């Protein structure tokens, strides 16, 4: 299993930017699909972005054009660059890795495809 630790969350004003990092250990992430999810208070966890092991990326409609997922396989780290932040982006953000490496899954955005999760990092956007 992959161990994941997120960092980079914080308090930012609307319109601002943050970059989240997810440091992986235990396995190299180069063969894993990696993703970001978020959960706001009182809401279900929702998909944000994913980057497959073969390079495809997917975004939730609500963040498309504002967020960018990327990875540095040499550093075994995944990033989420968040720009033009809105108060509705306030949530705990979780990094996750697909259950199995080098596997083409039916829906890379589906949380059920992810088997390793970080502890989360809080992002708060003030209006």
C-alpha positions, 0 to 999 in steps of 0.5 A, spaced: 500 500 500 502 507 498 502 511 504 500 518 503 501 525 507 498 531 504 500 538 506 499 546 503 492 547 506 491 553 509 486 560 509 486 564 503 481 569 501 477 568 495 480 569 488 487 567 491 491 561 490 494 555 494 498 549 492 497 542 495 502 537 495 501 529 497 508 526 499 507 518 497 512 513 501 512 505 501 511 504 493 513 509 487 507 512 484 509 512 477 505 506 476 499 508 480 493 513 478 493 518 483 487 523 485 484 529 489 478 529 493 474 533 498 469 533 503 466 540 506 462 540 512 455 536 512 457 534 505 459 527 501 466 526 499 467 529 492 471 528 486 476 533 484 481 531 480 485 525 478 491 523 474 492 516 471 499 512 471 499 513 463 498 521 463 490 522 462 487 527 467 480 528 469 477 534 473 470 535 476 466 541 472 466 545 478 474 546 478 475 545 471 480 551 468 482 553 476 485 547 478 491 543 475 493 536 478 500 534 476 505 529 479 513 529 480 515 521 479 522 523 481 519 526 488 514 521 489 509 527 490 502 529 487 500 536 487 494 540 486 495 547 484 488 551 486 487 558 483 481 563 483 479 560 489 472 560 491 468 560 498 465 553 496 472 550 495 472 550 502 473 543 504 478 538 507 482 535 501 484 528 501 490 525 496 488 518 494 492 512 490 488 507 486 488 500 489 493 497 484 498 499 479 498 499 472 491 498 471 486 501 467 480 502 471 473 503 468 472 510 471 478 513 474 474 518 478 470 513 482 472 513 489 472 506 490 478 505 485 482 508 490 485 504 496 490 508 499 488 515 502 492 521 506 489 524 512 487 530 509 489 538 509 484 543 510 483 549 505 479 555 507 477 560 503 474 566 506 469 571 502 
